Amino acid sequence: MKKTQERVAVFVKRNGLETDVPHRMLDVISELGEVAKEVLKGSDYGSKGFVPNEEFQGELGDVLFSLMCIANSTGVDLETAIETALNKYEKRVVEAGSPSSSNES
């Protein structure tokens, strides 16, 4: 992931796509809406099972790109971030039987 995160940083800089974190966060939310739209379309608004398609994959890629831009802007190493998250979820499963935070006091 580190290599991809670095690639995104180079692409953003080379193409003058730098922006502040609040605007990039709005981009993440917008792209996530596009993912939801593809799920709705692909499931005929819940009337049938969803099968991921090329558009869905592309929209997920857009979300990841925007998240990587935020990580790069804030100095977050996404490999470390995902390891921290996985460790947290594993601990919850062991201690509470579920990865959900609703089990915490």
Secondary structure, DSSP 8 states (H G I E B T S, - for coil): -HHHHHHHHHHHHHTT----HHHHHHHHHHHHHHHHHHHHHHTTTTTS-----HHHHHHHHHHHHHHHHHHHHHT--HHHHHHHHHHHHHHHHHHHSSS-GGG--
